[in-house]
């Protein structure tokens, strides 16, 4: 039970980090163009 909750949190954090990294990369590319 607890492991399922931890796994769900881990999956959420992994997606959050991937999303943040991709957003940061896109923002950096936009800044480099200017």
mmCIF file as Biopython writes it, N, C-alpha, C and O atoms, coordinates in Angstrom:
data_model
#
loop_
_atom_site.group_PDB
_atom_site.id
_atom_site.type_symbol
_atom_site.label_atom_id
_atom_site.label_alt_id
_atom_site.label_comp_id
_atom_site.label_asym_id
_atom_site.label_entity_id
_atom_site.label_seq_id
_atom_site.pdbx_PDB_ins_code
_atom_site.Cartn_x
_atom_site.Cartn_y
_atom_site.Cartn_z
_atom_site.occupancy
_atom_site.B_iso_or_equiv
_atom_site.auth_seq_id
_atom_site.auth_asym_id
_atom_site.pdbx_PDB_model_num
ATOM 1   N N  . UNK A ? 1  ? 0.845  -1.200 0.000   1.0 0.0 1  A 1 
ATOM 2   C CA . UNK A ? 1  ? 0.000  0.000  0.000   1.0 0.0 1  A 1 
ATOM 3   C C  . UNK A ? 1  ? 0.878  1.246  0.000   1.0 0.0 1  A 1 
ATOM 4   O O  . UNK A ? 1  ? 0.759  2.103  -0.876  1.0 0.0 1  A 1 
ATOM 5   N N  . UNK A ? 2  ? 1.756  1.335  0.987   1.0 0.0 2  A 1 
ATOM 6   C CA . UNK A ? 2  ? 2.634  2.506  1.070   1.0 0.0 2  A 1 
ATOM 7   C C  . UNK A ? 2  ? 3.537  2.573  -0.157  1.0 0.0 2  A 1 
ATOM 8   O O  . UNK A ? 2  ? 3.812  3.654  -0.677  1.0 0.0 2  A 1 
ATOM 9   N N  . UNK A ? 3  ? 3.994  1.410  -0.614  1.0 0.0 3  A 1 
ATOM 10  C CA . UNK A ? 3  ? 4.870  1.400  -1.786  1.0 0.0 3  A 1 
ATOM 11  C C  . UNK A ? 3  ? 4.145  1.946  -3.004  1.0 0.0 3  A 1 
ATOM 12  O O  . UNK A ? 3  ? 4.749  2.645  -3.818  1.0 0.0 3  A 1 
ATOM 13  N N  . UNK A ? 4  ? 2.847  1.637  -3.144  1.0 0.0 4  A 1 
ATOM 14  C CA . UNK A ? 4  ? 2.069  2.153  -4.270  1.0 0.0 4  A 1 
ATOM 15  C C  . UNK A ? 4  ? 2.012  3.677  -4.219  1.0 0.0 4  A 1 
ATOM 16  O O  . UNK A ? 4  ? 2.145  4.346  -5.244  1.0 0.0 4  A 1 
ATOM 17  N N  . UNK A ? 5  ? 1.813  4.217  -3.019  1.0 0.0 5  A 1 
ATOM 18  C CA . UNK A ? 5  ? 1.748  5.672  -2.857  1.0 0.0 5  A 1 
ATOM 19  C C  . UNK A ? 5  ? 3.098  6.298  -3.202  1.0 0.0 5  A 1 
ATOM 20  O O  . UNK A ? 5  ? 3.160  7.302  -3.911  1.0 0.0 5  A 1 
ATOM 21  N N  . UNK A ? 6  ? 4.177  5.699  -2.698  1.0 0.0 6  A 1 
ATOM 22  C CA . UNK A ? 6  ? 5.507  6.224  -2.992  1.0 0.0 6  A 1 
ATOM 23  C C  . UNK A ? 6  ? 5.793  6.162  -4.484  1.0 0.0 6  A 1 
ATOM 24  O O  . UNK A ? 6  ? 6.363  7.096  -5.048  1.0 0.0 6  A 1 
ATOM 25  N N  . UNK A ? 7  ? 5.400  5.065  -5.128  1.0 0.0 7  A 1 
ATOM 26  C CA . UNK A ? 7  ? 5.631  4.917  -6.563  1.0 0.0 7  A 1 
ATOM 27  C C  . UNK A ? 7  ? 4.866  5.985  -7.339  1.0 0.0 7  A 1 
ATOM 28  O O  . UNK A ? 7  ? 5.385  6.549  -8.302  1.0 0.0 7  A 1 
ATOM 29  N N  . UNK A ? 8  ? 3.634  6.260  -6.918  1.0 0.0 8  A 1 
ATOM 30  C CA . UNK A ? 8  ? 2.835  7.284  -7.583  1.0 0.0 8  A 1 
ATOM 31  C C  . UNK A ? 8  ? 3.490  8.654  -7.432  1.0 0.0 8  A 1 
ATOM 32  O O  . UNK A ? 8  ? 3.553  9.421  -8.393  1.0 0.0 8  A 1 
ATOM 33  N N  . UNK A ? 9  ? 3.973  8.963  -6.240  1.0 0.0 9  A 1 
ATOM 34  C CA . UNK A ? 9  ? 4.661  10.235 -6.017  1.0 0.0 9  A 1 
ATOM 35  C C  . UNK A ? 9  ? 5.925  10.313 -6.857  1.0 0.0 9  A 1 
ATOM 36  O O  . UNK A ? 9  ? 6.233  11.359 -7.428  1.0 0.0 9  A 1 
ATOM 37  N N  . UNK A ? 10 ? 6.655  9.211  -6.935  1.0 0.0 10 A 1 
ATOM 38  C CA . UNK A ? 10 ? 7.895  9.185  -7.705  1.0 0.0 10 A 1 
ATOM 39  C C  . UNK A ? 10 ? 7.602  9.419  -9.184  1.0 0.0 10 A 1 
ATOM 40  O O  . UNK A ? 10 ? 8.312  10.173 -9.850  1.0 0.0 10 A 1 
ATOM 41  N N  . UNK A ? 11 ? 6.559  8.775  -9.694  1.0 0.0 11 A 1 
ATOM 42  C CA . UNK A ? 11 ? 6.184  8.973  -11.097 1.0 0.0 11 A 1 
ATOM 43  C C  . UNK A ? 11 ? 5.803  10.427 -11.345 1.0 0.0 11 A 1 
ATOM 44  O O  . UNK A ? 11 ? 6.178  11.007 -12.364 1.0 0.0 11 A 1 
ATOM 45  N N  . UNK A ? 12 ? 5.051  11.020 -10.403 1.0 0.0 12 A 1 
ATOM 46  C CA . UNK A ? 12 ? 4.635  12.409 -10.530 1.0 0.0 12 A 1 
ATOM 47  C C  . UNK A ? 12 ? 5.846  13.340 -10.534 1.0 0.0 12 A 1 
ATOM 48  O O  . UNK A ? 12 ? 5.940  14.238 -11.372 1.0 0.0 12 A 1 
ATOM 49  N N  . UNK A ? 13 ? 6.769  13.127 -9.601  1.0 0.0 13 A 1 
ATOM 50  C CA . UNK A ? 13 ? 7.959  13.971 -9.525  1.0 0.0 13 A 1 
ATOM 51  C C  . UNK A ? 13 ? 8.807  13.834 -10.784 1.0 0.0 13 A 1 
ATOM 52  O O  . UNK A ? 13 ? 9.361  14.817 -11.277 1.0 0.0 13 A 1 
ATOM 53  N N  . UNK A ? 14 ? 8.906  12.605 -11.301 1.0 0.0 14 A 1 
ATOM 54  C CA . UNK A ? 14 ? 9.690  12.387 -12.520 1.0 0.0 14 A 1 
ATOM 55  C C  . UNK A ? 14 ? 9.096  13.166 -13.683 1.0 0.0 14 A 1 
ATOM 56  O O  . UNK A ? 14 ? 9.822  13.801 -14.447 1.0 0.0 14 A 1 
ATOM 57  N N  . UNK A ? 15 ? 7.766  13.115 -13.816 1.0 0.0 15 A 1 
ATOM 58  C CA . UNK A ? 15 ? 7.117  13.860 -14.903 1.0 0.0 15 A 1 
ATOM 59  C C  . UNK A ? 15 ? 7.292  15.357 -14.697 1.0 0.0 15 A 1 
ATOM 60  O O  . UNK A ? 15 ? 7.529  16.098 -15.651 1.0 0.0 15 A 1 
ATOM 61  N N  . UNK A ? 16 ? 7.173  15.802 -13.441 1.0 0.0 16 A 1 
ATOM 62  C CA . UNK A ? 16 ? 7.311  17.222 -13.137 1.0 0.0 16 A 1 
ATOM 63  C C  . UNK A ? 16 ? 8.705  17.720 -13.503 1.0 0.0 16 A 1 
ATOM 64  O O  . UNK A ? 16 ? 8.847  18.788 -14.099 1.0 0.0 16 A 1 
ATOM 65  N N  . UNK A ? 17 ? 9.731  16.952 -13.149 1.0 0.0 17 A 1 
ATOM 66  C CA . UNK A ? 17 ? 11.107 17.334 -13.464 1.0 0.0 17 A 1 
ATOM 67  C C  . UNK A ? 17 ? 11.326 17.357 -14.973 1.0 0.0 17 A 1 
ATOM 68  O O  . UNK A ? 17 ? 11.941 18.289 -15.492 1.0 0.0 17 A 1 
ATOM 69  N N  . UNK A ? 18 ? 10.830 16.342 -15.686 1.0 0.0 18 A 1 
ATOM 70  C CA . UNK A ? 18 ? 11.006 16.308 -17.140 1.0 0.0 18 A 1 
ATOM 71  C C  . UNK A ? 18 ? 10.341 17.520 -17.772 1.0 0.0 18 A 1 
ATOM 72  O O  . UNK A ? 18 ? 10.910 18.157 -18.658 1.0 0.0 18 A 1 
ATOM 73  N N  . UNK A ? 19 ? 9.133  17.838 -17.315 1.0 0.0 19 A 1 
ATOM 74  C CA . UNK A ? 19 ? 8.397  18.978 -17.853 1.0 0.0 19 A 1 
ATOM 75  C C  . UNK A ? 19 ? 9.155  20.272 -17.575 1.0 0.0 19 A 1 
ATOM 76  O O  . UNK A ? 19 ? 9.294  21.119 -18.458 1.0 0.0 19 A 1 
ATOM 77  N N  . UNK A ? 20 ? 9.643  20.423 -16.349 1.0 0.0 20 A 1 
ATOM 78  C CA . UNK A ? 20 ? 10.382 21.633 -15.977 1.0 0.0 20 A 1 
ATOM 79  C C  . UNK A ? 20 ? 11.641 21.784 -16.818 1.0 0.0 20 A 1 
ATOM 80  O O  . UNK A ? 20 ? 11.958 22.882 -17.274 1.0 0.0 20 A 1 
ATOM 81  N N  . UNK A ? 21 ? 12.362 20.679 -17.026 1.0 0.0 21 A 1 
ATOM 82  C CA . UNK A ? 21 ? 13.592 20.726 -17.814 1.0 0.0 21 A 1 
ATOM 83  C C  . UNK A ? 21 ? 13.291 21.111 -19.257 1.0 0.0 21 A 1 
ATOM 84  O O  . UNK A ? 21 ? 14.010 21.923 -19.840 1.0 0.0 21 A 1 
ATOM 85  N N  . UNK A ? 22 ? 12.234 20.539 -19.842 1.0 0.0 22 A 1 
ATOM 86  C CA . UNK A ? 22 ? 11.901 20.849 -21.233 1.0 0.0 22 A 1 
ATOM 87  C C  . UNK A ? 22 ? 11.445 22.300 -21.358 1.0 0.0 22 A 1 
ATOM 88  O O  . UNK A ? 22 ? 11.774 22.970 -22.336 1.0 0.0 22 A 1 
ATOM 89  N N  . UNK A ? 23 ? 10.695 22.786 -20.379 1.0 0.0 23 A 1 
ATOM 90  C CA . UNK A ? 23 ? 10.267 24.183 -20.386 1.0 0.0 23 A 1 
ATOM 91  C C  . UNK A ? 23 ? 11.473 25.112 -20.266 1.0 0.0 23 A 1 
ATOM 92  O O  . UNK A ? 23 ? 11.550 26.126 -20.959 1.0 0.0 23 A 1 
ATOM 93  N N  . UNK A ? 24 ? 12.408 24.765 -19.392 1.0 0.0 24 A 1 
ATOM 94  C CA . UNK A ? 24 ? 13.607 25.584 -19.208 1.0 0.0 24 A 1 
ATOM 95  C C  . UNK A ? 24 ? 14.431 25.603 -20.488 1.0 0.0 24 A 1 
ATOM 96  O O  . UNK A ? 24 ? 14.970 26.645 -20.861 1.0 0.0 24 A 1 
ATOM 97  N N  . UNK A ? 25 ? 14.533 24.464 -21.164 1.0 0.0 25 A 1 
ATOM 98  C CA . UNK A ? 25 ? 15.294 24.389 -22.407 1.0 0.0 25 A 1 
ATOM 99  C C  . UNK A ? 25 ? 14.637 25.258 -23.475 1.0 0.0 25 A 1 
ATOM 100 O O  . UNK A ? 25 ? 15.329 25.964 -24.209 1.0 0.0 25 A 1 
ATOM 101 N N  . UNK A ? 26 ? 13.314 25.214 -23.569 1.0 0.0 26 A 1 
ATOM 102 C CA . UNK A ? 26 ? 12.595 26.019 -24.559 1.0 0.0 26 A 1 
ATOM 103 C C  . UNK A ? 26 ? 12.779 27.507 -24.261 1.0 0.0 26 A 1 
ATOM 104 O O  . UNK A ? 26 ? 12.976 28.308 -25.175 1.0 0.0 26 A 1 
ATOM 105 N N  . UNK A ? 27 ? 12.715 27.869 -22.986 1.0 0.0 27 A 1 
ATOM 106 C CA . UNK A ? 27 ? 12.899 29.272 -22.600 1.0 0.0 27 A 1 
ATOM 107 C C  . UNK A ? 27 ? 14.307 29.740 -22.938 1.0 0.0 27 A 1 
ATOM 108 O O  . UNK A ? 27 ? 14.495 30.855 -23.425 1.0 0.0 27 A 1 
ATOM 109 N N  . UNK A ? 28 ? 15.293 28.892 -22.680 1.0 0.0 28 A 1 
ATOM 110 C CA . UNK A ? 28 ? 16.680 29.245 -22.969 1.0 0.0 28 A 1 
ATOM 111 C C  . UNK A ? 28 ? 16.877 29.457 -24.470 1.0 0.0 28 A 1 
ATOM 112 O O  . UNK A ? 28 ? 17.586 30.376 -24.878 1.0 0.0 28 A 1 
ATOM 113 N N  . UNK A ? 29 ? 16.253 28.611 -25.290 1.0 0.0 29 A 1 
ATOM 114 C CA . UNK A ? 29 ? 16.376 28.765 -26.738 1.0 0.0 29 A 1 
ATOM 115 C C  . UNK A ? 29 ? 15.782 30.094 -27.185 1.0 0.0 29 A 1 
ATOM 116 O O  . UNK A ? 29 ? 16.347 30.770 -28.045 1.0 0.0 29 A 1 
ATOM 117 N N  . UNK A ? 30 ? 14.643 30.471 -26.606 1.0 0.0 30 A 1 
ATOM 118 C CA . UNK A ? 30 ? 14.019 31.742 -26.961 1.0 0.0 30 A 1 
ATOM 119 C C  . UNK A ? 30 ? 14.917 32.909 -26.565 1.0 0.0 30 A 1 
ATOM 120 O O  . UNK A ? 30 ? 15.046 33.878 -27.314 1.0 0.0 30 A 1 
ATOM 121 N N  . UNK A ? 31 ? 15.538 32.819 -25.390 1.0 0.0 31 A 1 
ATOM 122 C CA . UNK A ? 31 ? 16.418 33.893 -24.934 1.0 0.0 31 A 1 
ATOM 123 C C  . UNK A ? 31 ? 17.655 33.992 -25.827 1.0 0.0 31 A 1 
ATOM 124 O O  . UNK A ? 31 ? 18.134 35.090 -26.111 1.0 0.0 31 A 1 
ATOM 125 N N  . UNK A ? 32 ? 18.172 32.840 -26.268 1.0 0.0 32 A 1 
ATOM 126 C CA . UNK A ? 32 ? 19.364 32.847 -27.113 1.0 0.0 32 A 1 
ATOM 127 C C  . UNK A ? 32 ? 19.083 33.474 -28.472 1.0 0.0 32 A 1 
ATOM 128 O O  . UNK A ? 32 ? 19.989 34.027 -29.096 1.0 0.0 32 A 1 
ATOM 129 N N  . UNK A ? 33 ? 17.828 33.394 -28.944 1.0 0.0 33 A 1 
ATOM 130 C CA . UNK A ? 33 ? 17.495 33.955 -30.254 1.0 0.0 33 A 1 
ATOM 131 C C  . UNK A ? 33 ? 17.524 35.476 -30.214 1.0 0.0 33 A 1 
ATOM 132 O O  . UNK A ? 33 ? 17.849 36.112 -31.217 1.0 0.0 33 A 1 
ATOM 133 N N  . UNK A ? 34 ? 17.193 36.065 -29.076 1.0 0.0 34 A 1 
ATOM 134 C CA . UNK A ? 34 ? 17.137 37.530 -28.980 1.0 0.0 34 A 1 
ATOM 135 C C  . UNK A ? 34 ? 18.519 38.146 -28.874 1.0 0.0 34 A 1 
ATOM 136 O O  . UNK A ? 34 ? 18.644 39.368 -28.787 1.0 0.0 34 A 1 
#
